Amino acid sequence: MRPQLPNTWRETPLVHLISPLEDFLKRSASQGIVLLIVTGIAVVLANTALGHAYDEFLHTPIGLSIGSFELQKSLMHLINDGLMAIFFLLIGLEIKREILVGELSDLRAALLPIGSAIGGAVVPALIYVAINTQNGNINGWGIPMATDIAFALGVLALLGNRIPGSLKVFVTALAIIDDLIAILVIAIFYSKGINVGALGIGFGILALLVLANIVGIRSLIVYLGLGVLVWFAFLQSGIHATIAGVLVALTIPARGSLDATVLQKRIQSILGRFEGEASQSEEEREASLLALEEILEEAQSPLQRLEHSLRDVSAFIIMPVFAFANAGVVLSPEKLTGDLLPVTIGIVVALVIGKPLGILAASWLMIRSGIASLPGQVTWRQMTGVACLAGIGFTMSLFVASLAFSDAFALDHAKIGILIASVLAGGLGYMFLRRK
């Protein structure tokens, strides 16, 4: 049985911060397991007699036609451009929350994960480019820059109480900064053929969303409805459509429609009805409870409500579907030789060696110079372990790979590198962290 906290402890800010983090870690651990299973299924399907059917299914054309307007995409494109936009919307919400009230709201505390994430992005990219300069496949330099937070936190969850909470907070902040860097890389370097008109329309609608926030509109229907139009404009603009999800997220209000004073008065008014509870009918009590529930929901910010609604959808629907569609790769001896082998080697070396090297070097420099300090109760051995776990690129790496390589054979080499690196990085991280 879980011990109960004293009443005075239950109301402390620390509890309010740690409880959501605990829920997040549990969800991430479960998501990691689901992603692992789905990835295994995709690889098995791609390498059996069902491989052709698997590939044909993913390339099934899906279209929308209204009058003379027609939009036609394959199922794979719908997943990567559509479903992933919802995933990026969630990332944008998490980034905004972290900046406003989370680990990144305190500049001093945020410096270490920010600097570590930058080091962990730059060094792998340089290593990949160095290995692939001669063969002309340097376009994949963005692949080893990101961290898969679900797998990284999933490994930490397996270690239980061996890992201090401060280290889990550091890893979460590091992964969020990693995602932000990856988003910027995708927007700047992996967007092609910019359509200025469509892009202008997209930013015009974003300006309306910013205005809606300023004037106090709190309805999620407004933000999501106009957000779909932003996504469509970006889809036509040449900027990858998933970036629309992040930008829309940044416009969503982070405050509820009730201030603390009004909220307190309305709650006290409803609670006052319960003083005469014995004389109340069941219908009256139920009406009071429903009114209390509506007030508490109204007090929540649209950002909180949407993030809460999207977390499980993203963790257990969007990401597994993405993994199923993108992780399937045909494994053959030919892919372990030839001109494209440096792509695989570059990704493996960059993620398994370059990622922890960049994170540790940046961390050491910042701590040594006094700019930042090591998280409480964390050792350098544990920092090495989480730096290795950051080499599990998986989700974002697969996504960037799909943008970097249009050639299917080169993409397969990249996928193999990502899968090998993720296994090695996860194993190394676990080995370092299992001992205190």
C-alpha positions as CSV (number, residue, x, y, z in Angstrom):
1,M,0.0,0.0,0.0
2,R,1.3,3.4,-0.9
3,P,2.1,5.6,2.2
4,Q,-0.1,8.7,2.6
5,L,1.6,12.1,2.7
6,P,0.8,14.3,5.7
7,N,-1.8,17.0,4.8
8,T,0.7,19.8,5.0
9,W,3.0,18.0,2.5
10,R,0.2,17.3,0.0
11,E,-0.2,21.0,-0.7
12,T,3.5,22.0,-1.2
13,P,4.6,23.2,-4.6
14,L,7.1,20.3,-4.7
15,V,4.3,17.8,-4.7
16,H,2.4,19.7,-7.4
17,L,5.6,19.5,-9.6
18,I,6.6,15.9,-8.9
19,S,3.2,14.3,-9.3
20,P,2.8,15.2,-13.0
21,L,6.4,14.2,-13.5
22,E,5.7,10.8,-12.0
23,D,2.7,10.3,-14.3
24,F,4.7,11.4,-17.3
25,L,7.5,9.0,-16.5
26,K,5.0,6.1,-16.1
27,R,3.4,7.0,-19.4
28,S,6.8,7.3,-21.2
29,A,7.8,3.9,-19.9
30,S,4.6,2.3,-21.2
31,Q,5.0,4.1,-24.5
32,G,8.5,2.8,-24.9
33,I,7.3,-0.8,-24.5
34,V,4.5,-0.2,-27.0
35,L,6.9,1.4,-29.5
36,L,9.4,-1.5,-29.1
37,I,6.7,-4.1,-29.8
38,V,5.3,-2.1,-32.8
39,T,8.8,-1.6,-34.2
40,G,9.5,-5.4,-34.0
41,I,6.3,-6.1,-35.8
42,A,7.2,-3.6,-38.6
43,V,10.7,-5.1,-39.1
44,V,9.3,-8.7,-39.1
45,L,6.6,-7.8,-41.7
46,A,9.1,-6.0,-43.9
47,N,11.3,-9.2,-44.0
48,T,8.7,-11.8,-44.6
49,A,6.4,-12.8,-47.4
50,L,4.1,-10.0,-46.2
51,G,6.7,-7.4,-47.0
52,H,5.2,-6.5,-50.4
53,A,1.7,-6.2,-48.9
54,Y,3.1,-4.1,-46.0
55,D,4.8,-1.7,-48.5
56,E,1.7,-1.4,-50.7
57,F,-0.5,-0.7,-47.8
58,L,1.6,2.2,-46.7
59,H,1.6,3.6,-50.2
60,T,-2.2,3.4,-50.6
61,P,-3.4,6.7,-52.2
62,I,-5.8,8.7,-50.1
63,G,-7.3,11.8,-51.5
64,L,-9.8,14.7,-50.9
65,S,-11.6,16.3,-53.7
66,I,-13.9,19.4,-53.4
67,G,-14.9,20.8,-56.8
68,S,-11.8,21.6,-58.8
69,F,-9.6,21.3,-55.7
70,E,-7.9,17.9,-55.1
71,L,-5.4,16.8,-52.5
72,Q,-3.9,13.3,-52.9
73,K,-1.3,11.7,-50.6
74,S,-0.2,8.2,-49.8
75,L,-1.1,6.7,-46.4
76,M,2.6,7.2,-45.4
77,H,2.5,10.9,-46.2
78,L,-0.8,11.3,-44.3
79,I,0.9,9.7,-41.3
80,N,4.1,11.7,-41.6
81,D,2.5,15.1,-42.5
82,G,-0.8,14.8,-40.7
83,L,-0.6,12.6,-37.6
84,M,2.9,13.9,-36.9
85,A,1.6,17.4,-36.9
86,I,-0.5,16.5,-33.9
87,F,2.6,15.0,-32.2
88,F,4.5,18.3,-32.9
89,L,1.5,20.2,-31.5
90,L,2.1,18.3,-28.3
91,I,5.8,19.0,-28.4
92,G,5.0,22.7,-28.8
93,L,2.7,22.7,-25.8
94,E,5.4,20.9,-23.7
95,I,8.0,23.5,-24.7
96,K,5.7,26.4,-23.9
97,R,4.8,24.9,-20.5
98,E,8.4,24.2,-19.6
99,I,9.5,27.7,-20.5
100,L,6.6,29.3,-18.5
101,V,6.5,27.2,-15.4
102,G,8.8,24.2,-15.8
103,E,12.5,23.4,-15.6
104,L,13.2,25.9,-18.4
105,S,11.5,28.8,-16.6
106,D,14.6,29.3,-14.3
107,L,17.4,30.4,-16.5
108,R,20.1,29.3,-14.0
109,A,18.6,25.8,-13.8
110,A,17.9,25.7,-17.5
111,L,21.5,26.5,-18.6
112,L,22.8,22.9,-18.0
113,P,20.2,21.1,-20.1
114,I,20.3,23.8,-22.8
115,G,24.1,23.7,-23.1
116,S,24.2,19.9,-23.0
117,A,21.5,19.6,-25.6
118,I,23.4,22.0,-28.0
119,G,26.6,20.0,-27.5
120,G,24.7,16.7,-28.0
121,A,23.3,18.0,-31.3
122,V,26.4,19.7,-32.8
123,V,29.0,16.9,-32.1
124,P,26.9,14.1,-33.7
125,A,26.1,16.2,-36.7
126,L,29.8,17.0,-37.2
127,I,30.8,13.3,-36.8
128,Y,28.2,12.2,-39.4
129,V,29.4,14.8,-41.9
130,A,33.0,13.8,-41.4
131,I,32.2,10.2,-42.1
132,N,30.0,11.0,-45.2
133,T,31.8,13.9,-46.8
134,Q,33.4,11.7,-49.5
135,N,30.2,9.8,-50.6
136,G,28.0,12.9,-50.9
137,N,25.3,11.7,-48.4
138,I,25.9,14.6,-45.9
139,N,22.2,15.5,-46.1
140,G,21.6,13.1,-43.3
141,W,23.5,15.2,-40.8
142,G,20.3,16.1,-38.9
143,I,19.4,12.4,-38.2
144,P,21.6,11.9,-35.1
145,M,20.8,15.2,-33.4
146,A,17.6,14.2,-31.5
147,T,16.7,12.1,-28.4
148,D,13.7,9.8,-28.1
149,I,12.3,10.8,-24.8
150,A,9.9,7.8,-24.5
151,F,12.7,5.2,-24.8
152,A,15.1,7.2,-22.7
153,L,12.7,7.6,-19.8
154,G,11.5,4.0,-20.3
155,V,15.0,2.8,-19.5
156,L,15.2,5.1,-16.5
157,A,11.9,3.6,-15.3
158,L,13.4,0.1,-15.4
159,L,16.0,1.3,-12.9
160,G,13.5,2.5,-10.4
161,N,14.8,4.1,-7.2
162,R,18.4,3.9,-8.4
163,I,17.8,7.1,-10.3
164,P,17.4,10.4,-8.4
165,G,14.4,12.5,-9.4
166,S,16.7,15.4,-10.3
167,L,18.3,13.3,-13.0
168,K,14.9,12.4,-14.5
169,V,14.0,16.1,-14.6
170,F,17.4,16.9,-16.3
171,V,16.7,14.2,-19.0
172,T,13.2,15.5,-19.6
173,A,14.5,19.1,-20.1
174,L,17.4,17.9,-22.3
175,A,15.0,15.9,-24.5
176,I,12.6,18.9,-24.8
177,I,15.5,21.2,-25.9
178,D,16.6,18.4,-28.3
179,D,13.2,18.4,-29.8
180,L,13.3,22.2,-30.2
181,I,16.6,22.0,-32.0
182,A,15.3,19.3,-34.3
183,I,12.2,21.4,-35.0
184,L,14.4,24.4,-36.0
185,V,16.6,22.1,-38.2
186,I,13.6,20.7,-40.0
187,A,12.1,24.1,-40.6
188,I,15.3,25.7,-41.8
189,F,17.2,22.9,-43.6
190,Y,14.7,20.3,-44.6
191,S,12.1,22.5,-46.2
192,K,12.1,22.8,-50.0
193,G,10.5,25.0,-52.7
194,I,9.0,27.7,-50.5
195,N,5.6,29.0,-51.7
196,V,5.6,32.6,-50.4
197,G,1.9,33.0,-50.9
198,A,0.9,29.9,-49.0
199,L,3.4,30.7,-46.3
200,G,2.0,34.2,-45.9
201,I,-1.5,32.9,-45.5
202,G,-0.3,30.5,-42.8
203,F,1.5,33.3,-40.9
204,G,-1.6,35.5,-41.3
205,I,-3.8,32.9,-39.6
206,L,-1.2,32.5,-36.9
207,A,-1.4,36.3,-36.3
208,L,-5.2,35.9,-35.8
209,L,-4.5,33.2,-33.3
210,V,-2.1,35.4,-31.4
211,L,-4.7,38.2,-31.4
212,A,-7.3,35.7,-30.1
213,N,-5.0,34.9,-27.2
214,I,-4.4,38.6,-26.5
215,V,-8.1,39.5,-26.4
216,G,-8.9,36.6,-24.1
217,I,-10.5,34.0,-26.3
218,R,-10.1,30.6,-24.5
219,S,-12.1,28.3,-26.7
220,L,-10.0,25.4,-28.0
221,I,-12.4,25.0,-31.0
222,V,-11.2,28.4,-32.3
223,Y,-7.5,27.5,-31.9
224,L,-7.8,24.0,-33.3
225,G,-10.1,25.0,-36.1
226,L,-7.8,27.8,-37.3
227,G,-4.8,25.5,-36.6
228,V,-6.0,23.1,-39.3
229,L,-6.0,26.0,-41.8
230,V,-2.4,26.8,-40.7
231,W,-1.4,23.2,-41.2
232,F,-3.0,23.2,-44.7
233,A,-1.2,26.4,-45.6
234,F,2.1,25.1,-44.5
235,L,1.5,21.8,-46.4
236,Q,1.3,23.9,-49.5
237,S,4.1,26.3,-48.6
238,G,7.1,24.0,-48.7
239,I,7.8,24.4,-45.0
240,H,7.2,20.9,-43.5
241,A,3.6,20.8,-42.3
242,T,4.5,19.5,-38.9
243,I,6.1,22.8,-38.0
244,A,2.5,24.3,-38.1
245,G,1.7,22.1,-35.1
246,V,4.5,23.7,-33.0
247,L,3.6,27.3,-34.1
248,V,-0.1,26.8,-33.3
249,A,0.8,25.4,-29.9
250,L,2.7,28.5,-29.0
251,T,-0.4,30.6,-29.6
252,I,-2.7,28.6,-27.2
253,P,-3.4,30.4,-23.9
254,A,-1.5,29.2,-20.9
255,R,-3.9,30.8,-18.4
256,G,-7.5,29.9,-17.6
257,S,-10.4,32.3,-17.8
258,L,-10.8,32.6,-14.0
259,D,-8.4,34.4,-11.7
260,A,-7.6,33.0,-8.2
261,T,-10.0,35.4,-6.4
262,V,-13.0,34.6,-8.5
263,L,-12.2,30.9,-8.5
264,Q,-12.0,30.8,-4.7
265,K,-15.3,32.7,-4.3
266,R,-17.2,30.4,-6.7
267,I,-15.8,27.3,-5.1
268,Q,-16.7,28.5,-1.6
269,S,-20.2,29.3,-2.8
270,I,-20.7,25.7,-4.0
271,L,-19.0,24.2,-1.0
272,G,-21.4,26.2,1.2
273,R,-24.3,24.3,-0.2
274,F,-22.8,21.1,1.3
275,E,-23.0,22.5,4.9
276,G,-26.6,21.5,4.9
277,E,-25.9,18.3,3.1
278,A,-28.3,16.3,5.2
279,S,-31.2,18.3,4.0
280,Q,-30.1,18.2,0.3
281,S,-31.6,15.7,-2.1
282,E,-29.4,13.5,-4.2
283,E,-30.2,15.6,-7.3
284,E,-29.1,18.7,-5.6
285,R,-25.8,17.2,-4.4
286,E,-25.2,15.9,-7.9
287,A,-25.9,19.3,-9.4
288,S,-23.4,20.9,-7.0
289,L,-20.7,18.4,-7.9
290,L,-21.3,19.0,-11.6
291,A,-21.1,22.8,-11.1
292,L,-17.8,22.3,-9.1
293,E,-16.4,20.2,-11.9
294,E,-17.3,22.8,-14.5
295,I,-15.6,25.6,-12.5
296,L,-12.4,23.6,-12.1
297,E,-12.4,22.8,-15.8
298,E,-12.9,26.5,-16.6
299,A,-10.0,27.4,-14.3
300,Q,-7.7,25.2,-16.3
301,S,-5.8,26.8,-19.1
302,P,-6.5,25.7,-22.7
303,L,-2.9,24.7,-22.9
304,Q,-3.3,22.3,-19.9
305,R,-6.5,20.8,-21.2
306,L,-5.2,20.2,-24.7
307,E,-1.8,18.8,-23.4
308,H,-3.7,16.4,-21.1
309,S,-6.0,15.3,-23.9
310,L,-3.2,14.7,-26.4
311,R,-0.7,12.9,-24.2
312,D,-2.2,9.4,-24.4
313,V,-3.4,9.9,-28.0
314,S,0.2,10.7,-29.0
315,A,1.8,8.0,-26.8
316,F,-0.4,5.1,-27.7
317,I,-1.9,5.9,-31.1
318,I,0.2,8.5,-33.1
319,M,3.7,7.3,-32.2
320,P,3.0,3.6,-32.6
321,V,1.3,4.2,-36.0
322,F,4.4,6.3,-37.0
323,A,6.8,3.6,-35.8
324,F,4.8,0.9,-37.7
325,A,4.9,3.0,-40.9
326,N,8.5,4.0,-40.7
327,A,10.5,1.4,-38.8
328,G,10.0,-1.4,-41.3
329,V,13.2,-2.0,-43.2
330,V,14.4,-4.9,-45.3
331,L,17.5,-6.4,-43.7
332,S,19.9,-7.9,-46.2
333,P,23.7,-8.5,-46.6
334,E,23.9,-6.0,-49.4
335,K,23.0,-3.2,-46.9
336,L,26.1,-4.0,-44.9
337,T,28.4,-3.2,-47.8
338,G,28.6,-0.8,-50.7
339,D,28.7,3.0,-51.1
340,L,25.9,3.7,-48.7
341,L,27.5,1.9,-45.8
342,P,29.0,5.2,-44.4
343,V,25.4,6.4,-43.9
344,T,24.7,3.5,-41.5
345,I,28.1,3.8,-39.8
346,G,27.9,7.6,-39.6
347,I,24.5,7.4,-37.8
348,V,25.7,4.7,-35.4
349,V,28.9,6.4,-34.5
350,A,27.3,9.8,-34.2
351,L,24.5,8.6,-31.9
352,V,26.4,6.0,-29.8
353,I,29.7,8.0,-29.4
354,G,29.1,11.5,-30.6
355,K,25.9,12.2,-28.7
356,P,27.2,11.3,-25.2
357,L,30.6,12.9,-26.0
358,G,28.8,16.2,-27.0
359,I,26.6,16.2,-23.9
360,L,29.3,15.3,-21.4
361,A,31.8,17.8,-22.9
362,A,29.3,20.7,-22.8
363,S,28.2,19.7,-19.3
364,W,31.7,19.5,-18.0
365,L,32.7,22.9,-19.5
366,M,29.6,24.6,-18.1
367,I,30.1,23.1,-14.6
368,R,33.9,23.6,-14.6
369,S,33.4,27.3,-15.5
370,G,30.8,27.8,-12.8
371,I,28.0,28.7,-15.3
372,A,26.0,25.6,-14.1
373,S,26.1,23.0,-11.5
374,L,25.5,19.2,-11.4
375,P,21.9,18.3,-10.5
376,G,21.4,17.4,-6.8
377,Q,22.5,13.8,-5.8
378,V,23.7,13.1,-9.4
379,T,27.1,11.6,-10.1
380,W,29.2,11.9,-13.2
381,R,28.7,8.2,-13.8
382,Q,24.9,8.8,-13.9
383,M,25.5,11.8,-16.2
384,T,27.4,9.4,-18.5
385,G,24.6,7.0,-18.4
386,V,21.9,9.5,-19.4
387,A,24.2,10.9,-22.1
388,C,24.4,7.4,-23.6
389,L,20.6,7.1,-23.4
390,A,20.3,10.4,-25.3
391,G,21.8,8.4,-28.2
392,I,18.4,6.6,-28.6
393,G,17.3,8.8,-31.5
394,F,14.5,6.6,-32.9
395,T,11.3,8.6,-33.4
396,M,12.7,12.0,-34.4
397,S,15.7,10.4,-36.1
398,L,13.4,8.2,-38.3
399,F,11.3,11.3,-39.0
400,V,14.4,13.4,-40.1
401,A,15.7,10.5,-42.1
402,S,12.4,10.4,-44.1
403,L,13.0,14.1,-45.0
404,A,16.7,13.7,-45.6
405,F,16.6,10.8,-48.1
406,S,14.2,10.5,-51.0
407,D,16.1,7.4,-52.3
408,A,14.6,4.3,-50.7
409,F,17.9,2.4,-50.5
410,A,19.6,5.3,-48.7
411,L,16.7,5.6,-46.4
412,D,16.9,1.9,-45.5
413,H,20.6,2.3,-44.6
414,A,19.6,5.2,-42.4
415,K,16.9,3.2,-40.7
416,I,19.3,0.3,-40.0
417,G,21.8,2.8,-38.5
418,I,19.0,4.3,-36.3
419,L,17.8,0.9,-35.0
420,I,21.4,-0.4,-34.3
421,A,22.3,2.9,-32.6
422,S,19.2,2.9,-30.4
423,V,19.8,-0.6,-29.2
424,L,23.5,0.1,-28.4
425,A,22.8,3.4,-26.8
426,G,20.0,2.0,-24.6
427,G,22.2,-0.9,-23.6
428,L,25.2,1.3,-22.7
429,G,23.1,3.7,-20.8
430,Y,21.5,0.9,-18.8
431,M,24.9,-0.5,-17.9
432,F,26.2,2.8,-16.6
433,L,23.1,3.6,-14.6
434,R,22.4,0.2,-13.0
435,R,25.3,0.8,-10.6
436,K,25.2,3.8,-8.3
